[in-house]
Amino acid sequence: MNENIFANVGVVILAAGKGTRLNCVDHPKAMHLVGDKPLVSYIVEKLEQAQVPKENICLVVGFCKEKITEYFGDRVSYAEQTELLGTAHAAFVGSRALPAHLKYVLVLNGDDSAFYKLETLENLVRLHTQDGAVIPLLSVEPEDPTMYGRIIRHEDGQVEIIEKEYLTDAQKQIKETSTGTFCLDRAWFERIFPTMPRMVKLGKLGEYGMPTTFAMAHKEGLAVRVVKLVDNKEWFGINTAEELQEADQRKKQGL
């Protein structure tokens, strides 16, 4: 990957979640072993291969944070999410911990990014830094999108992210969903977050969600982009023991 692509980009990896559906009691979800290594280690290694400086890689930790800090040591930087208030809040906490000179923030989930190719992340960052979109987002069409929100593409060109709790029956038929991988204009994101309180919590979840940033960008007349993964297998969401086992097998097969 071209190192210059990341010259002004910090990376925030969300790894504070407990993983309730997987019964994680003594380690974060992102530290589940897949192919004999923690899930989150794969994306960290890819960023290291891309020569992203360690101070520009921030792991947002929370539940059982010592499991993550002991594993990675000083290979990355850290920010602690003391209250689990949603993905946007975690991204904000991580963004504020990055070096001050960085202009952009790539937000990744530590528990679903193990199969990303470097080229995929490079293309998303390039779209942001060269195309002027304030929020490019990676989308995917999983075989079964039941557990996820959906990308709604309106006839007027507007793109909306609807969380699964708010989907209509018609919208549930759409397969395209967000990967949760965003590239943000840092100054804009830190300005619109709760300190000014312009971002509202998702009513049914009581959390600050990244999809809200899309709606806020639209209100300001700013450009957003959705880039669909060419290979849907690059994104692998893990919410069940069966999915965890499948991810483990794929890594052991060298995928």
MILUM-711682 format. One record per residue (C-alpha): residue in three letters; x, y, z. Coordinates in steps of 0.2 Angstrom, whole numbers, padded with zeros to 4 digits, always signed. Layout:
<pts>
AlaXYZ/...
</pts>
This chain:
<pts>
Met+0000+0000+0000/Asn+0006+0017-0004/Glu+0012+0025+0012/Asn+0007+0042+0006/Ile-0011+0037+0006/Phe-0010+0037+0025/Ala+0001+0052+0028/Asn-0013+0062+0036/Val-0024+0048+0041/Gly-0026+0041+0059/Val-0035+0024+0061/Val-0047+0020+0075/Ile-0051+0002+0079/Leu-0066-0001+0090/Ala-0062-0015+0102/Ala-0071-0010+0118/Gly-0086-0021+0116/Lys-0090-0036+0127/Gly-0098-0048+0115/Thr-0113-0052+0125/Arg-0121-0064+0111/Leu-0105-0074+0112/Asn-0105-0075+0131/Cys-0088-0066+0132/Val-0085-0065+0151/Asp-0066-0063+0153/His-0061-0055+0136/Pro-0067-0043+0124/Lys-0076-0049+0108/Ala-0062-0043+0097/Met-0049-0054+0107/His-0058-0070+0102/Leu-0045-0082+0094/Val-0047-0085+0076/Gly-0033-0095+0067/Asp-0024-0095+0084/Lys-0023-0076+0085/Pro-0035-0063+0091/Leu-0048-0056+0079/Val-0042-0038+0080/Ser-0024-0043+0077/Tyr-0026-0046+0059/Ile-0031-0028+0055/Val-0017-0021+0066/Glu-0005-0032+0056/Lys-0011-0026+0040/Leu-0009-0008+0045/Glu+0008-0012+0051/Gln+0012-0019+0034/Ala+0006-0003+0027/Gln+0019+0006+0038/Val+0006+0016+0047/Pro+0015+0023+0062/Lys+0010+0015+0079/Glu+0004+0032+0086/Asn-0008+0034+0072/Ile-0016+0017+0076/Cys-0028+0019+0091/Leu-0037+0004+0099/Val-0052+0010+0108/Val-0053-0002+0123/Gly-0066-0004+0137/Phe-0072-0021+0144/Cys-0056-0031+0150/Lys-0045-0018+0142/Glu-0030-0027+0150/Lys-0032-0042+0138/Ile-0029-0030+0123/Thr-0015-0019+0131/Glu-0005-0034+0137/Tyr-0006-0042+0119/Phe-0001-0027+0109/Gly+0010-0018+0121/Asp+0017-0002+0113/Arg+0013-0008+0095/Val-0002+0004+0095/Ser-0009+0018+0105/Tyr-0025+0017+0116/Ala-0040+0026+0121/Glu-0052+0020+0134/Gln-0071+0021+0132/Thr-0077+0022+0150/Glu-0095+0021+0145/Leu-0101+0010+0131/Leu-0112+0024+0122/Gly-0111+0017+0105/Thr-0100+0016+0089/Ala-0100+0035+0086/His-0095+0039+0104/Ala-0081+0026+0103/Ala-0075+0033+0087/Phe-0075+0051+0094/Val-0065+0045+0110/Gly-0052+0037+0098/Ser-0051+0052+0086/Arg-0047+0064+0101/Ala-0033+0052+0106/Leu-0024+0053+0089/Pro-0010+0065+0085/Ala-0016+0083+0082/His-0009+0085+0064/Leu-0020+0071+0056/Lys-0034+0077+0045/Tyr-0044+0061+0043/Val-0049+0046+0053/Leu-0052+0028+0047/Val-0064+0019+0058/Leu-0064+0000+0059/Asn-0072-0013+0070/Gly-0060-0024+0078/Asp-0072-0039+0077/Asp-0076-0039+0058/Ser-0061-0033+0049/Ala-0050-0048+0049/Phe-0052-0052+0031/Tyr-0049-0035+0023/Lys-0037-0033+0010/Leu-0025-0018+0011/Glu-0031-0012-0007/Thr-0048-0011+0000/Leu-0043+0001+0014/Glu-0032+0011+0002/Asn-0046+0014-0010/Leu-0058+0020+0003/Val-0045+0032+0010/Arg-0041+0038-0007/Leu-0059+0042-0011/His-0060+0053+0005/Thr-0044+0062+0002/Gln-0045+0065-0016/Asp-0064+0065-0020/Gly-0070+0077-0006/Ala-0083+0066+0001/Val-0084+0070+0020/Ile-0089+0052+0024/Pro-0085+0037+0013/Leu-0092+0021+0019/Leu-0089+0003+0014/Ser-0105-0007+0011/Val-0107-0026+0009/Glu-0121-0038+0004/Pro-0120-0053+0016/Glu-0130-0068+0012/Asp-0140-0066+0028/Pro-0142-0047+0033/Thr-0155-0051+0046/Met-0143-0045+0060/Tyr-0139-0028+0052/Gly-0146-0012+0047/Arg-0148-0007+0028/Ile-0141+0005+0016/Ile-0156+0014+0008/Arg-0152+0022-0009/His-0165+0035-0013/Glu-0170+0041-0031/Asp-0163+0058-0028/Gly-0146+0051-0024/Gln-0147+0053-0006/Val-0140+0038+0004/Glu-0147+0033+0021/Ile-0141+0020+0034/Ile-0156+0013+0044/Glu-0152+0003+0059/Lys-0161-0014+0060/Glu-0172-0008+0074/Tyr-0180+0005+0063/Leu-0182-0005+0047/Thr-0199-0007+0038/Asp-0204-0023+0031/Ala-0200-0017+0013/Gln-0183-0011+0019/Lys-0179-0028+0027/Gln-0179-0035+0009/Ile-0164-0025+0005/Lys-0147-0034+0007/Glu-0134-0020+0006/Thr-0128-0015+0023/Ser-0115-0005+0031/Thr-0098-0013+0036/Gly-0096+0000+0049/Thr-0080+0005+0041/Phe-0080+0024+0038/Cys-0067+0037+0033/Leu-0071+0054+0042/Asp-0065+0072+0040/Arg-0058+0073+0058/Ala-0062+0092+0061/Trp-0080+0090+0055/Phe-0083+0074+0065/Glu-0076+0081+0081/Arg-0086+0097+0079/Ile-0103+0088+0076/Phe-0101+0076+0091/Pro-0110+0077+0107/Thr-0100+0091+0114/Met-0111+0103+0104/Pro-0125+0092+0107/Arg-0130+0091+0089/Met-0129+0072+0087/Val-0144+0063+0095/Lys-0144+0046+0102/Leu-0153+0032+0093/Gly-0170+0031+0102/Lys-0172+0013+0103/Leu-0154+0009+0108/Gly-0149+0024+0119/Glu-0132+0025+0110/Tyr-0123+0037+0098/Gly-0122+0027+0081/Met-0111+0031+0067/Pro-0126+0030+0054/Thr-0132+0047+0062/Thr-0116+0055+0054/Phe-0123+0052+0037/Ala-0139+0061+0041/Met-0130+0075+0049/Ala-0119+0077+0033/His-0134+0077+0022/Lys-0142+0091+0033/Glu-0126+0102+0030/Gly-0126+0098+0011/Leu-0110+0088+0012/Ala-0105+0074+0000/Val-0106+0056+0007/Arg-0101+0041-0003/Val-0105+0022-0002/Val-0092+0010-0009/Lys-0098-0008-0011/Leu-0086-0022-0008/Val-0081-0031-0024/Asp-0078-0047-0014/Asn-0091-0049+0000/Lys-0080-0061+0009/Glu-0068-0048+0014/Trp-0081-0042+0028/Phe-0085-0055+0040/Gly-0097-0051+0055/Ile-0096-0062+0070/Asn-0111-0063+0081/Thr-0113-0082+0084/Ala-0103-0097+0089/Glu-0105-0104+0071/Glu-0099-0088+0063/Leu-0084-0088+0075/Gln-0080-0106+0070/Glu-0082-0102+0051/Ala-0070-0087+0053/Asp-0057-0099+0062/Gln-0058-0111+0048/Arg-0055-0098+0035/Lys-0040-0091+0044/Lys-0033-0109+0046/Gln-0035-0111+0027/Gly-0025-0096+0024/Leu-0039-0084+0019/
</pts>
